[in-house]
Amino acid sequence: MKTLIIYGQNHRGSTYHIARMIADKAGGEIEEFFLPRDFGEFCTGCCTCFNDTEKKCPHYDKLAPITGAIDSADVIILASPVYVFHASGPMKAFLDHYGYRWMVHSPEEAMFKKQGVCVCTAAGAGMRSAIKDMRHSLFFWGTARIHTLGLGVAAVDWKGVSGKKMKLIGKKTSKIAEKLVRGCGKVKPGIKTRAVFFGMHLMQRNGFNPRDAVHWRSHGWTGKKRPWKD
């Protein structure tokens, strides 16, 4: 199993340690990227990825290593601390670059057989809304199964996390890791993802956007073929 972790921060605090704990417990190969260290560009809103090709995005070359890692991973962990009740700015700026991969446009076929995890921590509150920022992208990319872990650690750094809280973190990370191992190579999208895909299938049959229509037809998705079926 190959796990990719994308951190929405450069420092190695509670969010980093918890995400890494999940990956270590699940086992296998682990690849990591830190934002904005490894990618810190803002989407320019040029719409080239929607109307022509993502390869003409001004940030395509910088983003390519992470895109390749996403496509080759079995598990994608998006991890961000809470910043004013939402995911960090670097995480949001990163995810903005993959709007063209949402099901309404040109989803990547491999995503429909992958697992995703959203990890979020805060000293206090805001985990739910921050997780939603990341979960939206995983869902609309077509990720077959998504797990979430939001924790209020009552500390501003990892050293300050209490022993009691550490035990809870240990239990929760183990539970998610076990699910990832059991699901590796076996997961398929749930009914909600299939329903959204079917809606997009109907829309793409009518040629909603030329670039997207070509993508859907080339995969056979405007017919009976589905990305989660071999």
PADREN-972485 format. One line per 10 residues: number of its first residue (from 1); for each residue x negated, y negated, z negated of N, C-alpha, C, CB. Coordinates in steps of 0.02 Angstrom, whole numbers, padded with zeros to 5 digits, always signed. Atoms other than C-alpha are relative to their C-alpha. Glycine has a CB too. Example, Ala and Ser with C-alpha at 12.3 -4.5 7.8 and 13.67 -1.06 7.14 Angstrom:
2
1	-00045:+00059:+00000:-00615:+00225:-00390:-00045:-00060:+00000:+00050:-00001:-00062 ~ +00042:+00059:+00003:-00684:+00053:-00357:+00039:-00055:-00037:-00020:-00023:+00071 $
This chain:
230
1	-00042:+00059:+00000:+00000:+00000:+00000:-00044:-00062:+00000:+00047:+00000:-00061 ~ +00036:+00062:-00004:-00061:-00173:+00044:+00043:-00057:-00026:-00023:-00015:+00073 ~ -00038:+00055:+00030:-00006:-00321:-00061:-00034:-00067:+00015:+00006:+00010:-00076 ~ +00023:+00068:-00013:-00023:-00503:-00012:+00029:-00046:-00053:+00019:-00024:+00071 ~ -00023:+00049:+00048:-00013:-00638:-00146:-00016:-00070:+00025:-00032:+00012:-00071 ~ +00009:+00070:-00020:+00013:-00819:-00097:+00019:-00043:-00060:+00043:-00019:+00064 ~ -00010:+00041:+00059:-00007:-00938:-00243:+00014:-00073:+00020:-00061:+00004:-00047 ~ -00016:+00070:-00014:+00071:-01111:-00241:-00041:-00049:-00040:+00072:-00012:-00013 ~ +00044:+00042:+00039:-00072:-01180:-00344:-00071:+00027:+00006:+00022:-00004:-00074 ~ +00070:-00021:-00002:-00262:-01175:-00350:-00024:+00030:-00065:-00043:-00058:+00020 $
11	+00025:-00023:+00065:-00283:-01145:-00536:+00028:+00069:-00018:+00019:-00051:-00054 ~ -00018:-00068:+00020:-00271:-00976:-00620:+00032:+00000:-00069:-00062:+00047:+00002 ~ -00036:+00003:+00062:-00139:-00999:-00753:+00047:+00059:-00008:+00039:-00064:-00004 ~ -00048:-00054:+00015:+00012:-00898:-00809:+00028:+00031:+00063:+00056:-00026:-00042 ~ -00029:-00025:-00062:+00087:-00883:-00635:-00050:+00046:+00036:+00021:-00058:+00047 ~ +00051:-00040:-00032:-00076:-00818:-00564:-00007:+00068:-00035:-00067:-00037:+00000 ~ +00012:-00062:+00037:-00102:-00688:-00701:+00059:+00048:+00006:-00014:-00016:-00073 ~ -00059:-00044:-00004:+00076:-00622:-00693:+00007:+00031:+00069:+00064:-00038:-00018 ~ -00003:-00026:-00069:+00076:-00606:-00503:-00054:+00053:+00011:-00007:-00057:+00051 ~ +00056:-00047:-00008:-00093:-00521:-00508:+00012:+00064:-00039:-00065:-00033:-00022 $
21	-00016:-00058:+00041:-00032:-00405:-00645:+00046:+00048:+00038:+00033:-00022:-00066 ~ -00046:-00042:-00039:+00109:-00343:-00534:-00039:+00036:+00055:+00056:-00043:+00031 ~ +00038:-00030:-00055:-00010:-00313:-00388:-00048:+00054:-00025:-00038:-00054:+00038 ~ +00048:-00048:+00028:-00140:-00225:-00496:+00035:+00064:-00022:-00038:-00030:-00058 ~ -00038:-00059:+00023:-00009:-00110:-00572:+00028:+00040:+00057:+00056:-00022:-00047 ~ -00027:-00036:-00059:+00064:-00068:-00402:-00056:+00038:+00036:+00034:-00049:+00048 ~ +00057:-00035:-00030:-00110:-00021:-00340:-00007:-00016:+00074:+00006:+00074:-00010 ~ +00013:+00011:-00070:-00183:-00022:-00166:-00042:-00061:+00013:+00065:-00005:+00038 ~ +00040:+00058:-00020:-00267:-00162:-00070:+00037:-00065:-00016:-00015:+00004:+00076 ~ -00030:+00065:+00018:-00238:-00341:-00127:-00037:-00056:+00036:-00002:-00011:-00077 $
31	+00029:+00059:-00032:-00266:-00500:-00028:+00034:-00062:-00029:+00010:+00003:+00079 ~ -00026:+00059:+00033:-00246:-00674:-00101:-00015:-00064:+00040:-00028:-00006:-00070 ~ +00010:+00067:-00027:-00223:-00852:-00037:+00024:-00050:-00051:+00036:-00009:+00069 ~ -00019:+00053:+00047:-00217:-01010:-00141:+00017:-00063:+00038:-00058:-00013:-00051 ~ -00022:+00061:-00033:-00121:-01165:-00089:-00008:-00058:-00050:+00074:+00005:+00024 ~ +00017:+00019:-00069:-00175:-01298:-00049:-00072:+00017:+00021:+00010:-00073:+00009 ~ +00069:-00014:-00018:-00354:-01230:-00051:-00006:+00033:+00068:-00031:+00044:-00053 ~ +00005:-00039:-00062:-00324:-01108:+00092:+00046:-00026:+00056:+00016:+00072:-00014 ~ -00042:+00033:-00050:-00188:-01208:+00179:+00038:-00057:-00034:+00050:+00050:+00035 ~ -00031:+00057:+00034:-00128:-01382:+00136:+00031:-00051:+00047:-00050:-00033:-00041 $
41	-00028:+00046:-00049:-00050:-01457:+00292:+00076:-00006:-00007:-00017:+00023:+00070 ~ -00072:+00011:-00001:+00123:-01533:+00303:+00027:+00010:+00071:+00017:-00071:-00027 ~ -00033:-00007:-00065:+00241:-01485:+00444:+00013:-00070:+00028:+00067:+00040:-00006 ~ -00008:+00065:-00032:+00248:-01629:+00569:+00070:-00010:+00028:-00051:-00008:+00055 ~ -00068:+00006:-00027:+00427:-01591:+00624:+00003:-00007:+00075:+00033:-00058:-00031 ~ +00002:+00007:-00073:+00377:-01580:+00807:+00046:+00048:+00036:-00071:+00010:+00025 ~ -00047:-00050:-00028:+00493:-01430:+00836:-00030:+00043:+00056:+00062:-00034:+00025 ~ +00031:-00040:-00052:+00366:-01351:+00954:+00009:+00075:-00013:-00075:-00017:+00005 ~ -00007:-00071:+00016:+00379:-01184:+00862:+00070:+00024:+00016:-00016:+00012:-00074 ~ -00069:-00019:-00016:+00567:-01184:+00890:+00013:-00001:+00075:+00050:-00047:-00035 $
51	-00017:+00011:-00070:+00571:-01247:+01069:-00048:+00032:+00050:+00004:-00072:+00013 ~ +00049:-00028:-00047:+00412:-01174:+01144:-00035:+00060:-00031:-00052:-00054:+00018 ~ +00036:-00055:+00033:+00290:-01070:+01039:-00036:-00027:-00061:-00049:+00034:+00048 ~ +00035:+00020:+00061:+00216:-01076:+00864:-00075:-00008:+00013:+00012:+00051:-00055 ~ +00071:+00004:-00015:+00045:-01059:+00947:-00022:-00071:+00018:-00017:+00047:+00056 ~ +00015:+00070:-00016:+00056:-01243:+00995:+00008:-00045:-00061:+00044:-00024:+00057 ~ -00003:+00039:+00062:+00084:-01298:+00815:-00068:-00030:-00014:+00025:+00044:-00060 ~ +00066:+00030:+00013:-00055:-01421:+00768:-00038:+00034:-00056:+00007:-00073:-00016 ~ +00032:-00034:+00056:-00090:-01312:+00616:-00006:+00076:+00011:+00038:-00013:-00065 ~ -00002:-00072:-00014:-00080:-01142:+00702:-00064:+00036:-00019:+00014:+00011:+00074 $
61	+00064:-00034:+00013:-00265:-01099:+00688:-00014:+00005:-00075:-00058:-00037:+00034 ~ +00011:+00000:+00073:-00273:-01147:+00503:+00046:+00050:-00034:+00011:-00070:-00029 ~ -00051:-00043:+00030:-00117:-01046:+00466:-00009:+00074:+00020:+00069:-00023:+00018 ~ +00004:-00067:-00030:-00164:-00894:+00572:-00024:+00055:-00049:-00046:-00001:+00058 ~ +00021:-00054:+00046:-00260:-00797:+00435:+00055:+00021:-00048:-00061:-00023:-00039 ~ -00054:-00018:+00046:-00111:-00806:+00317:+00056:+00035:+00037:+00026:-00062:-00037 ~ -00052:-00032:-00040:+00012:-00762:+00455:-00018:+00072:+00014:+00010:-00038:+00066 ~ +00023:-00068:-00012:-00092:-00610:+00498:+00006:+00043:-00062:-00071:+00000:+00025 ~ -00005:-00037:+00063:-00096:-00559:+00316:+00072:+00017:-00017:-00032:-00040:-00058 ~ -00072:-00013:+00010:+00093:-00576:+00303:+00023:+00059:+00042:+00042:-00062:+00016 $
71	-00023:-00052:-00046:+00118:-00465:+00453:-00028:+00069:-00016:-00019:-00019:+00070 ~ +00031:-00065:+00014:+00000:-00329:+00393:+00015:+00027:-00070:-00075:-00005:+00008 ~ -00013:-00021:+00069:+00057:-00323:+00211:+00064:+00042:-00006:+00006:-00062:-00045 ~ -00060:-00037:+00017:+00182:-00201:+00138:+00042:-00039:-00051:-00018:+00070:-00029 ~ -00033:+00040:+00052:+00222:-00317:-00007:-00026:-00071:+00003:-00013:+00030:-00071 ~ +00019:+00070:+00000:+00222:-00507:-00006:+00023:-00031:-00066:+00031:-00038:+00061 ~ -00016:+00033:+00063:+00214:-00596:-00174:-00010:-00075:+00009:-00044:+00027:-00058 ~ +00004:+00073:+00000:+00253:-00782:-00174:+00003:-00022:-00073:+00058:-00033:+00042 ~ +00005:+00018:+00071:+00200:-00858:-00339:-00011:-00075:-00008:-00057:+00039:-00034 ~ +00006:+00072:+00011:+00226:-01036:-00397:+00022:-00019:-00070:+00040:-00040:+00052 $
81	-00025:+00028:+00063:+00236:-01126:-00563:+00057:-00049:+00015:-00057:-00036:-00040 ~ -00054:+00049:-00009:+00385:-01240:-00589:-00029:-00070:+00002:+00053:+00006:-00058 ~ +00017:+00071:-00006:+00356:-01417:-00529:+00066:-00037:+00005:-00048:-00015:+00062 ~ -00064:+00037:+00004:+00503:-01529:-00579:+00059:+00042:+00025:-00006:-00065:+00042 ~ -00055:-00046:-00012:+00624:-01382:-00571:+00000:+00031:+00070:+00065:-00035:-00011 ~ +00005:-00031:-00066:+00563:-01323:-00400:-00068:+00031:+00009:+00015:-00050:+00055 ~ +00066:-00027:-00016:+00420:-01230:-00318:-00048:-00058:+00013:+00003:+00048:+00062 ~ +00050:+00053:-00010:+00259:-01328:-00299:+00002:-00028:+00070:-00070:+00027:-00015 ~ +00002:+00032:-00065:+00234:-01449:-00156:-00040:+00041:+00051:-00030:-00068:-00006 ~ +00039:-00041:-00047:+00096:-01342:-00076:+00038:+00062:+00024:-00066:+00021:-00032 $
91	-00039:-00058:-00021:+00211:-01190:-00076:+00055:-00020:+00049:+00031:+00034:-00062 ~ -00053:+00023:-00044:+00354:-01287:+00002:-00028:-00020:+00068:+00037:-00059:-00031 ~ +00030:+00021:-00063:+00239:-01365:+00134:-00021:+00061:+00042:-00061:-00045:-00013 ~ +00019:-00062:-00034:+00174:-01191:+00176:+00061:+00035:+00031:-00035:+00048:-00050 ~ -00060:-00035:-00025:+00347:-01113:+00193:+00035:-00038:+00056:+00049:+00011:-00057 ~ -00029:+00041:-00053:+00405:-01258:+00302:-00026:+00021:+00069:-00014:-00074:-00012 ~ +00031:-00019:-00065:+00288:-01193:+00438:+00029:+00064:+00030:-00074:+00008:-00009 ~ -00028:-00064:-00025:+00386:-01030:+00455:+00075:-00003:+00013:-00015:+00055:-00049 ~ -00071:+00006:-00016:+00557:-01099:+00494:+00018:+00037:+00064:+00019:-00072:+00007 ~ -00013:-00034:-00064:+00542:-01025:+00669:+00009:+00075:-00009:-00057:-00015:+00049 $
101	-00006:-00071:+00013:+00535:-00852:+00589:+00065:+00019:-00035:-00058:+00023:-00040 ~ -00063:-00016:+00032:+00704:-00865:+00506:+00045:+00038:+00049:+00036:-00065:-00025 ~ -00043:-00042:-00042:+00838:-00746:+00570:+00038:-00039:+00052:+00048:+00038:-00043 ~ -00036:+00041:-00048:+00928:-00888:+00656:-00042:-00016:+00061:+00024:-00065:-00033 ~ +00045:+00016:-00056:+00775:-00911:+00767:-00035:+00063:+00026:-00052:-00052:-00022 ~ +00040:-00056:-00027:+00637:-00782:+00801:-00034:+00040:-00055:-00053:-00027:+00049 ~ +00029:-00038:+00056:+00613:-00664:+00654:-00052:+00052:+00023:+00055:+00035:-00039 ~ +00051:-00051:-00013:+00463:-00548:+00645:+00028:+00068:-00018:-00065:-00015:-00040 ~ -00031:-00065:+00009:+00519:-00368:+00664:-00025:+00037:-00062:-00012:+00043:+00061 ~ +00029:-00037:+00055:+00400:-00299:+00533:+00028:-00021:-00068:-00075:-00010:-00001 $
111	-00025:+00025:+00064:+00480:-00405:+00396:+00058:+00042:-00027:+00022:-00072:+00006 ~ -00060:-00037:+00019:+00635:-00295:+00393:-00016:+00067:-00033:+00043:+00011:+00060 ~ +00021:-00061:+00034:+00533:-00153:+00317:-00047:-00015:-00058:-00034:+00048:+00050 ~ +00046:+00021:+00053:+00435:-00252:+00188:+00037:-00015:-00065:-00040:-00061:+00022 ~ -00026:+00022:+00064:+00460:-00293:+00005:-00030:-00067:-00019:-00013:+00053:-00055 ~ +00025:+00065:+00022:+00443:-00464:-00071:+00012:-00009:-00075:+00035:-00056:+00039 ~ -00007:+00017:+00071:+00421:-00532:-00247:-00008:-00075:-00008:-00051:+00039:-00044 ~ +00007:+00071:+00018:+00450:-00709:-00310:-00018:-00004:-00074:+00065:-00040:+00016 ~ +00023:+00007:+00069:+00352:-00750:-00468:-00002:-00074:-00017:-00069:+00034:-00010 ~ -00001:+00070:+00020:+00378:-00911:-00563:-00005:-00006:-00075:+00063:-00034:+00026 $
121	+00005:+00012:+00072:+00329:-00975:-00734:+00006:-00075:-00015:-00066:+00027:-00029 ~ -00003:+00069:+00024:+00357:-01132:-00835:-00011:+00002:-00075:+00067:-00035:+00018 ~ +00005:+00004:+00073:+00321:-01190:-01011:+00070:+00001:-00029:-00039:-00063:-00021 ~ -00069:+00003:+00023:+00508:-01220:-01024:+00049:+00031:+00048:+00020:-00070:-00013 ~ -00054:-00024:-00044:+00643:-01208:-00891:-00015:-00017:+00073:+00067:-00031:-00021 ~ +00005:+00015:-00072:+00672:-01222:-00703:-00019:+00058:+00044:-00048:-00054:+00010 ~ +00022:-00058:-00040:+00623:-01047:-00648:+00050:+00020:+00053:-00014:+00058:-00046 ~ -00051:-00023:-00047:+00789:-01007:-00565:-00001:-00040:+00065:+00068:-00004:-00031 ~ +00000:+00041:-00060:+00787:-01154:-00445:-00066:+00004:+00038:+00014:-00073:-00019 ~ +00065:-00006:-00033:+00601:-01135:-00409:-00004:+00067:+00038:-00057:-00004:-00051 $
131	-00001:-00065:-00033:+00624:-00951:-00368:+00043:-00003:+00063:+00027:+00054:-00047 ~ -00044:+00006:-00057:+00767:-00995:-00252:-00036:-00031:+00060:+00062:-00042:-00018 ~ +00039:+00030:-00054:+00648:-01105:-00150:-00039:+00052:+00039:-00047:-00053:-00029 ~ +00042:-00051:-00032:+00538:-00955:-00115:+00043:+00058:+00027:-00051:+00027:-00049 ~ -00042:-00056:-00020:+00674:-00823:-00106:+00038:-00014:+00065:+00050:+00016:-00055 ~ -00034:+00017:-00063:+00765:-00916:+00032:-00041:+00020:+00060:+00015:-00075:+00002 ~ +00042:-00017:-00058:+00617:-00894:+00148:-00008:+00075:+00007:-00069:-00032:-00008 ~ +00006:-00073:-00005:+00590:-00711:+00105:+00064:+00031:+00028:-00015:+00030:-00069 ~ -00063:-00029:-00024:+00774:-00675:+00134:+00011:-00014:+00074:+00059:-00029:-00041 ~ -00014:+00017:-00070:+00791:-00769:+00297:-00055:+00022:+00048:+00010:-00074:+00006 $
141	+00049:-00034:-00042:+00629:-00692:+00360:+00023:+00071:+00015:-00069:+00000:-00034 ~ -00025:-00068:-00010:+00724:-00528:+00346:-00030:+00051:-00048:-00014:+00021:+00069 ~ +00032:-00046:+00047:+00626:-00453:+00200:+00051:+00050:-00028:-00032:-00039:-00058 ~ -00048:-00053:+00017:+00708:-00286:+00161:+00022:+00000:-00072:-00030:+00067:+00017 ~ -00018:+00000:+00071:+00701:-00295:-00028:-00041:-00054:-00037:-00014:+00071:-00031 ~ +00032:+00056:+00035:+00662:-00443:-00141:+00009:+00007:-00075:+00028:-00067:+00025 ~ -00001:-00002:+00073:+00617:-00438:-00325:-00018:-00070:-00026:-00049:+00055:-00028 ~ +00016:+00066:+00028:+00607:-00591:-00437:-00020:+00007:-00073:+00059:-00048:+00007 ~ +00020:+00002:+00070:+00522:-00630:-00601:-00014:-00072:-00019:-00063:+00045:-00012 ~ +00009:+00068:+00024:+00544:-00798:-00684:-00007:+00002:-00076:+00058:-00045:+00021 $
151	+00013:-00003:+00072:+00473:-00824:-00858:-00018:-00068:-00029:-00055:+00050:-00015 ~ +00020:+00057:+00039:+00468:-00966:-00981:-00051:+00023:-00050:+00061:-00034:-00034 ~ +00054:-00028:+00042:+00300:-00934:-01064:-00013:-00041:-00063:-00063:+00004:+00041 ~ +00008:+00042:+00060:+00312:-01074:-01193:-00073:-00018:-00013:+00029:+00035:-00061 ~ +00070:+00018:+00006:+00132:-01122:-01158:-00022:-00036:+00064:-00044:+00063:-00012 ~ +00024:+00037:-00058:+00036:-01237:-01042:-00059:+00035:+00034:-00020:-00070:-00020 ~ +00052:-00039:-00032:-00101:-01110:-01005:+00006:+00073:-00023:-00070:-00028:-00015 ~ -00005:-00071:+00013:-00127:-00922:-01008:-00023:+00018:-00071:-00041:+00039:+00050 ~ +00026:-00014:+00067:-00226:-00924:-01170:+00052:-00015:-00055:-00063:-00040:-00013 ~ -00049:+00019:+00050:-00079:-01003:-01259:+00061:+00043:-00003:+00020:-00069:+00013 $
161	-00058:-00045:-00001:+00046:-00866:-01217:-00003:+00046:-00061:+00002:+00042:+00065 ~ -00002:-00040:+00062:+00099:-00775:-01376:-00004:+00074:+00013:+00063:-00016:-00039 ~ +00003:-00072:-00005:+00073:-00591:-01409:+00067:+00031:+00016:-00027:+00030:-00063 ~ -00067:-00025:-00013:+00260:-00562:-01411:+00020:-00010:+00073:+00051:-00035:-00046 ~ -00016:+00015:-00070:+00279:-00645:-01242:-00041:+00044:+00046:-00012:-00074:+00015 ~ +00043:-00043:-00040:+00133:-00543:-01175:+00030:+00071:+00006:-00071:+00004:-00031 ~ -00031:-00066:-00003:+00223:-00382:-01220:+00059:+00000:+00049:+00024:+00022:-00069 ~ -00056:+00006:-00046:+00377:-00441:-01126:-00025:-00004:+00072:+00042:-00062:-00016 ~ +00030:+00005:-00067:+00270:-00488:-00976:-00024:+00068:+00024:-00058:-00051:+00001 ~ +00025:-00066:-00017:+00189:-00317:-00980:+00056:+00047:+00022:-00036:+00031:-00060 $
171	-00057:-00043:-00017:+00358:-00228:-00976:+00030:-00019:+00067:+00053:-00004:-00054 ~ -00032:+00023:-00061:+00430:-00335:-00838:-00043:+00011:+00062:+00018:-00074:-00006 ~ +00045:-00011:-00057:+00278:-00326:-00726:-00006:+00074:+00018:-00069:-00029:-00015 ~ +00003:-00073:-00013:+00269:-00137:-00746:+00062:+00024:+00036:-00008:+00038:-00067 ~ -00063:-00020:-00030:+00452:-00119:-00699:+00002:-00019:+00074:+00058:-00033:-00036 ~ +00000:+00021:-00070:+00431:-00219:-00539:-00051:+00040:+00040:-00016:-00075:+00006 ~ +00052:-00039:-00034:+00269:-00129:-00494:+00024:+00070:+00017:-00064:+00004:-00043 ~ -00027:-00067:-00011:+00356:+00039:-00512:+00050:-00001:+00058:+00034:+00027:-00063 ~ -00049:+00006:-00055:+00496:-00019:-00396:-00036:-00009:+00067:+00048:-00058:-00012 ~ +00037:+00011:-00062:+00369:-00077:-00267:-00031:+00065:+00026:-00055:-00052:-00011 $
181	+00031:-00064:-00019:+00280:+00091:-00268:+00053:+00048:+00027:-00037:+00031:-00061 ~ -00054:-00045:-00023:+00443:+00187:-00252:+00028:-00020:+00068:+00057:+00002:-00052 ~ -00031:+00024:-00062:+00504:+00078:-00110:-00047:-00006:+00059:+00029:-00066:-00012 ~ +00049:+00009:-00054:+00344:+00069:-00008:+00013:+00048:+00058:-00071:+00010:-00026 ~ -00012:-00040:-00060:+00381:+00129:+00169:+00070:+00028:+00005:-00048:+00055:+00002 ~ -00066:-00030:+00001:+00560:+00172:+00124:+00057:-00051:+00000:+00008:+00045:-00061 ~ -00054:+00049:+00008:+00656:+00009:+00102:+00031:-00020:+00066:-00027:-00061:-00035 ~ -00037:+00027:-00057:+00788:-00054:+00221:+00043:-00058:-00025:+00044:+00055:+00034 ~ -00039:+00058:+00022:+00885:-00218:+00217:+00068:+00019:-00028:+00010:-00048:+00058 ~ -00065:-00011:+00029:+01042:-00229:+00111:+00055:-00028:+00044:+00004:-00032:-00069 $
191	-00058:+00020:-00041:+01216:-00271:+00173:+00001:-00074:+00016:+00064:+00019:-00036 ~ +00000:+00072:-00012:+01194:-00460:+00155:-00047:-00018:+00057:-00020:-00038:-00063 ~ +00048:+00013:-00054:+01039:-00462:+00266:+00026:+00025:+00066:-00068:+00032:-00016 ~ -00028:-00028:-00061:+01123:-00350:+00393:+00057:-00042:+00027:+00024:+00071:-00011 ~ -00057:+00041:-00021:+01277:-00461:+00395:-00025:-00065:+00033:+00044:-00017:-00060 ~ +00029:+00061:-00029:+01172:-00617:+00426:-00031:+00015:+00068:-00052:-00032:-00047 ~ +00032:-00020:-00063:+01074:-00527:+00561:+00054:+00010:+00054:-00042:+00065:-00009 ~ -00053:-00012:-00048:+01236:-00473:+00645:+00029:-00066:+00025:+00056:+00044:-00031 ~ -00024:+00066:-00021:+01298:-00653:+00645:-00047:-00033:+00049:+00010:-00044:-00061 ~ +00049:+00029:-00045:+01137:-00709:+00726:-00001:+00038:+00067:-00070:+00001:-00031 $
201	-00004:-00042:-00060:+01151:-00564:+00849:+00056:-00025:+00046:+00013:+00073:-00019 ~ -00056:+00026:-00039:+01320:-00630:+00907:-00016:-00068:+00031:+00064:-00005:-00043 ~ +00018:+00066:-00025:+01253:-00806:+00923:-00053:+00003:+00055:-00025:-00043:-00057 ~ +00053:-00005:-00049:+01097:-00754:+01018:+00024:+00032:+00066:-00057:+00040:-00028 ~ -00028:-00028:-00062:+01201:-00656:+01143:+00025:-00054:+00046:+00057:+00049:-00016 ~ -00024:+00057:-00040:+01267:-00825:+01199:-00055:-00049:+00016:+00056:-00035:-00037 ~ +00057:+00042:-00018:+01093:-00899:+01215:-00003:-00065:-00038:+00001:-00014:+00072 ~ +00001:+00060:+00042:+01089:-01021:+01069:-00059:-00046:+00015:-00002:+00020:-00074 ~ +00061:+00038:-00014:+00910:-01077:+01104:-00043:+00042:+00047:-00040:-00019:-00067 ~ +00037:-00040:-00050:+00808:-01022:+01258:-00058:+00040:-00029:-00026:-00045:+00053 $
211	+00058:-00034:+00028:+00650:-00979:+01160:+00022:+00059:-00044:-00043:-00048:-00040 ~ -00024:-00052:+00045:+00746:-00880:+01029:+00037:+00055:+00039:+00046:-00030:-00052 ~ -00038:-00049:-00040:+00858:-00795:+01158:-00048:+00049:+00033:+00043:-00036:+00053 ~ +00050:-00044:-00031:+00705:-00727:+01248:-00028:+00049:-00052:-00057:-00041:+00032 ~ +00027:-00041:+00055:+00635:-00663:+01082:+00049:+00056:-00018:-00015:-00044:-00062 ~ -00050:-00049:+00018:+00797:-00574:+01037:+00010:+00052:+00055:+00066:-00034:-00016 ~ -00010:-00047:-00055:+00821:-00497:+01209:-00060:+00046:+00008:+00013:-00038:+00066 ~ +00060:-00040:-00009:+00640:-00438:+01217:-00005:+00056:-00051:-00062:-00043:-00004 ~ +00000:-00052:+00052:+00667:-00339:+01056:+00062:+00045:+00005:-00002:-00033:-00069 ~ -00060:-00040:-00008:+00834:-00270:+01113:+00053:-00014:-00053:-00017:+00072:-00002 $
221	-00046:+00014:+00055:+00925:-00353:+00967:+00067:-00028:+00022:-00033:-00048:-00047 ~ -00065:+00023:-00024:+01061:-00428:+01074:+00043:+00059:+00022:-00008:-00049:+00059 ~ -00036:-00061:-00014:+01109:-00248:+01110:+00011:+00039:-00065:-00038:+00043:+00051 ~ -00012:-00042:+00058:+01118:-00103:+00987:-00062:+00011:-00044:+00026:+00065:+00021 ~ +00062:-00011:+00038:+00937:-00101:+00928:-00003:-00046:-00060:-00061:-00010:+00044 ~ +00007:+00039:+00061:+00900:-00160:+00751:-00072:+00007:-00026:+00051:+00023:-00053 ~ +00071:-00001:+00022:+00729:-00205:+00675:-00016:+00048:-00056:-00020:-00067:-00020 ~ +00013:-00045:+00056:+00750:-00091:+00524:+00006:+00074:+00020:+00047:-00015:-00057 ~ -00006:-00069:-00023:+00778:+00064:+00631:-00060:+00016:+00045:+00066:+00010:+00038 ~ +00057:-00022:-00041:+00635:+00162:+00709:+00024:+00019:+00070:-00036:+00059:-00033 $
